[in-house]
Amino acid sequence: MRAALQDAGLAPEEVDYLNAHGTGTLQNDAAESRALHEVFGSGLAVSSTKGLTGHTLGACGALEAAFAVLSIVHGQLPGSAGALPLDPTLPIDVLTESLQRPVRHAMSNALAFGGNNISLLLAST
């Protein structure tokens, strides 16, 4: 996430939305949320779209990036379907309902089997 921000020349507070990988497992969600909090602090709108699509294995990175692009194009941040009840120990702001607002920069995390991980930073034109 830091490398994507550095490559784009952006500060963390310039990201309006983050589509988390959000596996739905206790350990993975805790690790991803701690990393998000470490990079972005609190207040970043975060959701995972896996509750809408299921885990599409090799296609999940592309599908999640498409949701991030759509958030920029339509100004709609998708809620995290099936995320309730939220784990109160997660230090991030998880959207449970869709939110309408402008998005200039969106990030999408894809955390793959075997440690192939990427954060893709997308911007409006």
C-alpha positions in Angstrom: 0.0 0.0 0.0 2.8 2.4 0.9 4.6 1.5 -2.4 1.4 2.2 -4.4 1.0 5.6 -2.6 4.7 6.4 -3.2 4.6 5.5 -6.9 1.5 7.7 -7.3 2.9 10.6 -5.3 -0.1 10.6 -3.0 -0.5 10.9 0.7 -2.7 8.4 2.5 -5.3 11.0 3.2 -5.8 11.5 -0.5 -7.4 8.0 -0.9 -11.2 8.2 -0.6 -12.0 4.5 -0.7 -10.3 1.2 -0.3 -11.7 -2.1 -1.5 -10.1 -4.5 1.0 -9.3 -8.1 0.0 -11.5 -9.1 3.0 -11.3 -12.9 3.1 -13.8 -13.1 6.0 -11.4 -15.1 8.1 -10.5 -13.9 11.6 -6.7 -14.0 11.1 -6.6 -12.6 7.6 -9.1 -9.8 8.3 -7.3 -8.8 11.5 -3.9 -8.7 9.7 -5.3 -6.7 6.8 -7.1 -4.3 9.0 -4.0 -3.7 11.2 -2.0 -2.9 8.0 -4.7 -0.6 6.7 -4.8 1.3 10.0 -1.0 1.5 10.1 -0.9 3.1 6.7 -4.2 5.2 6.7 -5.1 5.7 10.3 -8.8 5.9 11.0 -11.5 7.5 8.9 -10.8 5.8 5.5 -13.9 4.3 4.0 -13.2 0.5 3.6 -15.3 -2.3 2.3 -14.9 -5.8 0.9 -17.0 -7.0 -2.0 -16.4 -10.7 -1.4 -19.9 -10.9 0.2 -21.4 -9.9 -3.1 -19.3 -12.1 -5.4 -17.8 -14.9 -3.3 -14.2 -15.7 -3.6 -13.4 -16.0 -7.3 -9.9 -17.3 -6.7 -7.6 -16.1 -9.5 -10.2 -13.5 -10.8 -10.7 -11.8 -7.4 -8.0 -9.1 -7.9 -9.5 -8.0 -11.3 -13.0 -8.1 -10.0 -12.2 -6.1 -6.9 -10.3 -3.6 -9.0 -13.4 -3.3 -11.2 -15.5 -2.4 -8.0 -12.9 0.3 -7.2 -13.1 1.7 -10.7 -16.9 1.8 -10.4 -16.7 3.6 -7.1 -14.8 6.4 -8.9 -17.1 6.5 -12.0 -20.4 6.4 -10.1 -19.3 7.9 -6.7 -20.8 5.0 -4.9 -18.8 3.0 -2.3 -20.3 -0.5 -1.9 -21.2 -1.8 1.6 -19.7 -5.0 2.8 -22.4 -7.6 2.4 -22.5 -10.2 5.2 -20.0 -8.3 7.4 -22.4 -7.9 10.4 -21.8 -8.2 13.2 -18.5 -6.3 12.8 -15.5 -7.5 14.9 -15.1 -4.7 17.4 -11.3 -5.3 17.6 -10.7 -4.3 13.9 -9.3 -0.8 13.9 -10.8 0.3 10.6 -14.1 1.9 9.5 -15.9 -0.9 7.6 -18.8 0.2 5.4 -21.8 -2.0 6.0 -24.1 -0.1 3.7 -23.4 1.6 0.4 -22.4 5.3 0.5 -22.8 7.9 -2.2 -19.9 10.4 -2.4 -17.2 11.6 -4.8 -14.2 9.4 -5.1 -11.0 10.8 -6.6 -8.6 8.0 -5.6 -9.5 4.4 -4.8 -7.2 1.5 -3.7 -7.8 -2.1 -4.2 -6.0 -4.8 -2.3 -5.5 -8.3 -3.7 -3.9 -10.8 -1.3 -3.3 -14.1 -3.1 -2.4 -17.6 -2.1 1.3 -18.1 -1.7 2.0 -14.5 -0.9 1.4 -12.8 -4.2 0.0 -9.5 -3.0 -0.7 -6.1 -4.6 -2.3 -2.8 -3.9 -3.6 -1.1 -7.0 -4.2 2.7 -6.8 -6.8 4.1 -9.2 -7.5 7.7 -10.0 -10.3 9.7 -11.6 -9.4 11.6 -14.8 
